[in-house]
Amino acid sequence: MSLKRRYSSFYCLLIISFSCSEKPISEQGYVLEVSDRKEFFIGDGGLTTDGNHMVFLDSSKTKGTIYNRIAHSLDSIYISADSAWSQDGDIMEIEGPSGVGTVFTYFSTRKFNIFINSQQFFRQKVQTKEVSSKFLQEYGVFGDLEYPALAISGGSREFTGLDRNDNIGYFIYDYENRIKVIGYSVDQDSMFNLPVALDSSRYYNTRFNVKWKGLTMGGGDEPQLSVFGNKLVVSYPSFSDVLIYDLNSGLHHTYTFESKFFPSQKRRPENYKGEVDSGELLWEWQEAWRNQVRFGSISFIEDLNVYVRAVKGEGKKDASLFLEVFDSNFKKVGELNLSEINQDLSTTFINTNYGLMFRAKDQPDEDVMYYYDVNLNEEK
């Protein structure tokens, strides 16, 4: 029996037709609506319901792919106004001339699928499935380091760091108390350093990174990258700053935001240090870190010409979820409490042509994932 058929409890991908059962809210010139809860069934390949699935949508935001970690395949997804469905992809080999190894994230262009882990890139031709691979030190931008590693953020389910005009993906490189942006050219299969003035000092003085018994426990605080036209947008999970870098001129500007509802950055424990002997103390610190504010990556809603960001406020299960809205000049023009409409929304979403698709926090069925569409419109 094939691996795909072993997970036969997943039959199709279906999103129930959109209707707003939750009462919309109107605030700061915007109307926010949340759809009915939608059942999200995944096909024969069988994704787990933990929600840690990487998605890449094409420019239409109505179709794309999803990486199936169980089957090690790239499955196609299709989204319409009232339904969506999937088509299983071929199971990829792990070794050999067509092998794709461990995948942390991925993105696609018309000719290539690029699969990535912290130390290796796999470049797969879309038509032939032929694969070439390189370890990072082979790209010649990391000096004499034998095992350089990229910082792959797990905070976003949708890869947004691709310049679709030039087929260049952007990544964060974290080394010796300095963070940099690395560019990867899909067409040339080459890498380069992009001279973005990231705030390394604040990043290292804010992030959670503690060693215990030879292991390093991190807080998932790596900067998040998004590309919109000629703009590379850098945001940070642990503080509210947003850096805008113009890919044409090389100019950049950093915006700092305050809020009435949540702090502008996380706070380390008063007795914080980089290494501890107590697993119990480390667990307490990690729990306290998770219960603080967390800033999501930036998305762009083309119809409104606004940027948005999801922000989890302080607290445990009762933490509120907010949606920040910025105009085209990155002035904050709205700060909407999503939890006032629906408390079942999780912190991550993908940006589709039919709304922001948020995963539900409550997942009672092992064979089904649940989602909501969140629609933002200007108040008339």
Secondary structure as UniProt FT lines:
FT   HELIX           3..6
FT   TURN            7..9
FT   STRAND          25..27
FT   TURN            28..29
FT   STRAND          30..34
FT   STRAND          38..40
FT   TURN            44..45
FT   TURN            49..50
FT   STRAND          55..57
FT   TURN            59..60
FT   STRAND          63..68
FT   TURN            69..72
FT   STRAND          73..79
FT   STRAND          84..87
FT   TURN            97..98
FT   STRAND          105..108
FT   STRAND          112..116
FT   STRAND          120..125
FT   TURN            126..128
FT   STRAND          131..135
FT   HELIX           136..139
FT   TURN            143..144
FT   STRAND          150..151
FT   STRAND          162..163
FT   TURN            164..167
FT   STRAND          168..175
FT   TURN            176..177
FT   STRAND          178..185
FT   TURN            186..189
FT   STRAND          190..194
FT   HELIX           200..206
FT   STRAND          209..212
FT   TURN            213..214
FT   STRAND          215..218
FT   STRAND          224..228
FT   TURN            229..230
FT   STRAND          231..236
FT   TURN            237..238
FT   STRAND          239..246
FT   TURN            247..249
FT   STRAND          252..255
FT   TURN            270..271
FT   HELIX           279..290
FT   STRAND          294..301
FT   TURN            302..305
FT   STRAND          306..312
FT   TURN            317..318
FT   STRAND          321..326
FT   TURN            328..329
FT   STRAND          332..337
FT   HELIX           338..340
FT   TURN            343..344
FT   STRAND          345..352
FT   TURN            353..354
FT   STRAND          355..360
FT   TURN            366..367
FT   STRAND          369..378
//
